Amino acid sequence: MNGTSGHAHVRVAADVLLELSEDVEALGTRLCADANVIANHLRELQAIDLIAQQLRALPGLLGDAVSPGGTRFMIDIDMLASRFEGPAVNQ
């Protein structure tokens, strides 16, 4: 990825993450409309909410990575990527 196309790809990824966060949040909202689901799956609903929050936060990191002066965040993203390649993923 060169500089310009790399930034474009990061922006697209940030947009997709934001869309996913909205979809996950909408799913959680729909599930919370059912009292039985809430009664029987509260921890899972909380996990869905946490996932939506994390997905919503990631585009901010990616956006900072492509903004002027955002080099520090690119390093953080590289560190995040290395976590996906670590031993925990293969377990």
C-alpha positions in Angstrom: 0.0 0.0 0.0 1.4 3.4 -0.9 0.6 6.5 1.0 -2.5 7.7 -0.8 -4.1 4.4 -1.5 -3.1 3.1 1.9 -5.1 6.0 3.5 -8.0 5.3 1.2 -8.0 1.7 2.3 -7.8 2.7 6.0 -10.8 5.1 5.5 -12.8 2.3 3.9 -11.9 -0.1 6.7 -13.0 2.6 9.3 -16.3 3.1 7.5 -16.9 -0.7 7.5 -16.1 -0.9 11.2 -18.6 1.9 11.9 -21.3 0.2 9.9 -20.6 -3.1 11.7 -20.9 -1.3 15.1 -24.3 0.0 14.1 -25.4 -3.4 12.9 -24.3 -5.1 16.1 -25.9 -2.3 18.2 -29.2 -2.7 16.3 -29.1 -6.5 16.9 -28.6 -5.9 20.6 -31.5 -3.5 20.6 -33.8 -6.0 18.9 -32.8 -8.7 21.3 -33.5 -6.4 24.3 -37.1 -6.0 23.1 -37.7 -9.5 24.3 -38.0 -9.8 28.1 -37.2 -13.5 27.9 -34.0 -12.9 26.1 -33.0 -10.3 28.7 -33.8 -12.7 31.5 -31.9 -15.6 30.0 -29.0 -14.0 28.2 -28.0 -10.8 30.1 -24.3 -11.5 29.9 -24.5 -12.2 26.2 -26.4 -9.0 25.6 -23.7 -7.1 27.6 -21.1 -8.7 25.4 -22.9 -7.6 22.3 -23.0 -4.1 23.7 -19.2 -4.2 24.5 -18.5 -5.5 21.0 -20.5 -2.6 19.4 -18.6 -0.1 21.6 -15.2 -1.5 20.6 -16.2 -1.5 16.9 -17.3 2.1 17.2 -14.0 3.1 18.8 -11.7 1.5 16.2 -12.6 3.9 13.3 -11.4 6.8 15.5 -8.0 5.1 15.8 -7.9 4.5 12.1 -9.0 8.0 11.3 -6.2 9.4 13.5 -3.8 7.1 11.7 -4.5 8.8 8.3 -4.8 12.4 9.7 -1.8 14.7 9.7 0.4 13.9 12.6 -1.2 10.5 13.1 2.0 8.4 12.7 1.9 7.4 16.4 -1.5 5.7 15.8 -0.2 3.7 12.8 2.3 2.1 15.2 -0.6 1.3 17.5 -2.5 -0.3 14.6 0.6 -2.4 13.7 0.7 -3.5 17.4 -3.0 -4.4 17.1 -2.4 -6.4 14.0 0.4 -8.3 15.6 -2.0 -9.4 18.3 -4.1 -11.0 15.7 -1.0 -13.0 14.5 0.0 -14.0 18.1 -0.3 -17.4 19.7 -3.7 -16.7 21.3 -5.4 -16.7 17.8 -4.2 -20.2 17.1 -5.6 -21.7 20.2 
